[in-house]
Amino acid sequence: MYLADYHTHSRISPDAGTSMTDMAQAAVSAGLDEICFTDHVEPVVWGGTELRDAFDWKALTAEFEEAEHAVGEKIRLRLGIELGDAPRAFSHAERLMADAPALDFVIGSVHMLSKRFGDTDLYYFAPRNEDEAREGIADYLENVQRLAAWGRFSVLGHLTLPLRYLNENRGLQLTFDGFERQVENILQTLIQNGCGIELNTNRGNTPLPDGKWLRMYRDLGGEIITLGTDAHSPEYVGCAVRERQQLLKDCGFTKFCTFAHLEPIWHEL
């Protein structure tokens, strides 16, 4: 069994505080074969809506080189990013990416709702009831559809992300049931654009997405899929990756992907 964690954050991300070296050492301790660092890059400033200045790519590459020097002989390291909320300003995201170093992998993701919901980050979205929560999910999926149509990334991250916050933080018991048409359109668009999806292990909680949507992706002909924990600290590196490989098998997949130079590398499940 080849074990890889393809969604991790280091201190280069504004919501994490650990070095890539420490995250890589945790991956070695967890018995992983490979880890990809996917720190946050957004076209808007963290926690706001104004366009950000140029990203500090030198800090990113210096951190990665330090990790390579420290543990590169013990585990395969890949350099990626999580390109968040590109629909806020596609042209600005493209300008930021034009200055990027050679990357192995790019996660495309959405964390913010639209202006109709006050540009609220999903983490802070506090609906008054389930109806409002589902309105928020619909708004989120509209943004994800726009991102999928743009398609300048490797995989879509954590498709069902609102459920992490609505259920785990707000105490609701929601699913994406009822949004089948919207999700199917997103998945079809991703497949047409040569993009894949991520199975986010959600640090051992409910996977994002779960089996229903993984099966839909597979039935539509989707093949490109990665596994990532979304670890922001060492203790979650590699969490539930083994179990989620079994989930992929149960959903009809026979292989999963890692990436090098933005090209998928296939591994048997």
C-alpha positions in Angstrom: 0.0 0.0 0.0 1.5 3.3 -1.1 0.7 6.0 1.4 0.6 9.7 0.5 -0.8 12.8 2.1 -1.6 15.4 -0.5 -3.2 18.2 1.5 -1.0 19.6 4.3 -0.2 23.1 5.6 2.9 24.6 7.1 3.7 28.0 8.6 3.6 29.5 5.1 -0.2 29.3 5.5 -1.7 32.0 7.7 -3.7 29.4 9.7 -0.8 27.1 10.5 2.3 27.4 12.5 4.6 24.4 11.9 7.6 24.1 9.6 7.5 21.9 6.5 10.4 20.1 8.1 8.3 19.2 11.1 5.4 18.1 8.9 7.7 16.0 6.8 9.2 14.3 9.9 5.6 13.6 11.1 5.0 12.0 7.7 8.0 9.7 8.2 6.8 8.8 11.7 3.4 8.0 10.3 4.9 5.6 7.7 4.0 7.6 4.7 5.9 7.2 1.4 5.1 10.8 0.2 3.9 14.1 1.4 2.8 17.2 -0.6 2.8 20.6 1.0 -0.2 22.7 -0.2 0.0 26.0 1.6 -2.7 28.6 1.0 -2.5 31.1 -1.9 -5.5 33.3 -2.5 -6.1 36.3 -4.8 -7.6 38.2 -1.8 -6.0 39.0 1.5 -6.5 36.4 4.3 -9.8 37.2 6.1 -10.8 40.0 3.7 -11.9 40.7 0.2 -9.4 43.2 -1.2 -6.9 41.9 -3.7 -3.6 40.8 -2.2 -0.1 41.9 -3.2 2.3 39.5 -4.8 2.7 36.2 -3.0 6.0 35.5 -1.3 7.1 32.6 -3.4 10.7 32.8 -2.2 9.6 32.0 1.4 7.6 29.0 0.1 10.5 27.6 -1.9 13.0 28.3 0.9 10.9 26.4 3.4 10.6 23.5 1.0 14.3 23.4 0.4 14.9 23.3 4.1 12.6 20.3 4.4 14.3 18.5 1.5 17.7 19.0 3.1 16.4 17.7 6.5 14.4 14.6 5.5 14.5 14.3 1.7 16.3 11.0 1.8 13.6 9.4 4.1 10.5 10.4 2.2 9.4 11.8 -1.2 8.5 15.5 -0.9 6.3 17.4 -3.4 5.7 21.1 -3.6 2.1 22.2 -4.2 -0.3 24.9 -3.2 -4.0 25.2 -2.3 -5.3 28.0 -4.6 -8.3 29.2 -2.6 -11.2 31.3 -3.8 -9.9 32.0 -7.3 -13.5 32.9 -8.3 -13.1 36.1 -6.3 -10.7 37.4 -9.0 -9.7 34.9 -11.6 -7.5 37.4 -13.5 -5.6 38.3 -10.3 -5.2 34.6 -9.4 -3.7 34.0 -12.8 -1.2 36.9 -12.3 -0.1 35.5 -8.9 0.4 32.1 -10.5 2.4 33.5 -13.3 5.2 34.1 -10.8 5.0 30.7 -9.1 8.0 28.4 -9.1 7.7 24.9 -10.7 4.9 23.2 -8.7 4.0 19.6 -8.6 0.4 20.0 -7.7 -2.4 22.6 -7.2 -5.6 22.1 -5.2 -8.5 24.4 -6.3 -10.9 25.2 -3.5 -13.6 27.6 -2.3 -13.9 28.8 1.3 -15.9 32.0 0.9 -19.6 32.6 0.2 -20.7 35.3 -2.2 -21.5 38.9 -1.5 -25.1 37.8 -0.9 -23.8 36.2 2.3 -21.5 39.1 3.1 -18.4 37.4 1.6 -18.4 35.2 4.7 -15.8 32.5 5.2 -17.5 29.1 5.7 -15.7 28.8 9.0 -17.7 31.8 10.3 -21.0 31.0 8.5 -23.6 30.8 11.3 -27.0 30.2 9.7 -30.1 30.7 11.8 -31.7 27.5 10.7 -31.3 24.6 8.3 -33.1 26.4 5.4 -30.5 29.2 5.6 -27.7 26.7 5.9 -28.9 25.0 2.7 -29.1 28.4 0.9 -25.4 28.8 1.9 -24.6 25.4 0.5 -26.3 26.3 -2.8 -24.3 29.6 -2.9 -21.1 27.6 -2.2 -21.8 25.2 -5.1 -22.4 28.1 -7.5 -18.9 29.3 -6.7 -17.5 25.8 -7.1 -19.1 25.5 -10.5 -17.4 28.7 -11.6 -14.1 27.3 -10.3 -14.6 24.0 -12.1 -15.3 25.8 -15.3 -12.1 27.8 -14.9 -10.2 24.6 -14.4 -6.6 25.8 -13.8 -5.7 23.4 -11.1 -5.0 19.7 -10.5 -7.9 18.6 -8.3 -10.9 20.2 -6.6 -10.4 20.2 -2.8 -12.9 19.0 -0.2 -16.1 19.2 -2.4 -18.4 19.0 0.6 -16.5 21.4 2.8 -19.5 23.3 4.2 -20.5 20.1 6.1 -17.3 20.3 8.1 -18.3 23.5 9.7 -22.1 23.2 9.7 -22.1 19.8 11.3 -18.9 19.6 13.3 -18.9 23.3 14.5 -22.6 24.3 14.4 -24.1 21.0 15.5 -26.3 20.5 12.4 -26.9 17.1 10.7 -26.9 18.1 7.1 -25.9 16.3 3.9 -25.6 17.4 0.3 -28.8 15.4 -0.5 -31.0 17.5 -2.8 -28.0 19.0 -4.5 -27.4 16.0 -6.9 -27.8 18.0 -10.1 -25.4 20.8 -9.0 -22.8 18.3 -7.8 -23.1 16.2 -11.0 -22.6 19.4 -13.1 -19.5 20.2 -11.2 -18.1 16.8 -11.5 -18.8 16.6 -15.2 -17.1 20.0 -15.7 -14.0 18.9 -13.8 -13.8 15.7 -15.9 -14.2 17.6 -19.1 -11.4 20.0 -18.1 -9.0 17.2 -17.1 -9.2 18.0 -13.4 -9.7 15.5 -10.6 -11.1 15.7 -7.1 -9.6 15.2 -3.6 -10.8 12.7 -1.0 -10.2 14.8 2.0 -9.9 12.6 5.1 -10.9 15.5 7.2 -8.4 14.5 9.9 -10.4 11.4 10.6 -13.8 12.9 10.7 -16.5 12.4 8.0 -14.7 12.3 4.6 -15.2 15.2 2.2 -16.8 14.0 0.0 -18.3 10.8 1.3 -19.1 7.6 -0.5 -22.3 8.8 -2.3 -20.4 11.6 -4.2 -17.3 9.5 -4.8 -19.5 6.9 -6.5 -21.1 9.6 -8.6 -17.7 10.8 -9.7 -16.6 7.3 -10.6 -19.9 6.5 -12.4 -19.4 9.7 -14.5 -16.0 8.4 -15.6 -13.9 10.3 -13.0 -10.5 8.7 -12.3 -8.1 11.4 -11.0 -8.3 11.4 -7.3 -5.9 12.2 -4.4 -6.0 11.7 -0.7 -5.2 14.4 1.8 -5.7 15.1 5.5 -5.8 18.9 5.5 -3.4 18.7 8.4 -2.3 22.0 9.8 -0.2 20.5 12.5 2.0 17.3 12.7 -0.4 15.1 14.7 -2.9 14.9 11.8 -0.4 14.1 9.0 -1.5 10.9 7.4 -4.6 10.6 9.5 -7.1 8.1 8.1 -5.3 7.8 4.8 -5.2 4.0 5.0 -8.9 3.8 5.9 -9.9 6.1 3.0 -8.0 4.0 0.5 -10.4 1.3 1.5 -13.3 3.7 1.0 -12.1 4.4 -2.5 -12.0 0.6 -3.2 -15.5 0.2 -1.9 -16.6 3.0 -4.3 -15.2 1.2 -7.3 -11.8 2.9 -7.7 -8.8 0.7 -8.4 -6.1 3.4 -8.2 -5.4 6.9 -6.9 -3.0 9.7 -7.8 0.0 11.6 -6.6 1.6 14.3 -8.8 4.9 15.4 -10.2 5.3 18.5 -12.3 1.5 18.8 -12.5 1.2 15.3 -14.1 -0.6 12.5 -12.3 1.2 9.4 -11.1 -1.0 6.4 -10.6 -0.9 4.0 -7.6 -2.8 0.8 -7.2 -5.2 0.6 -4.2 
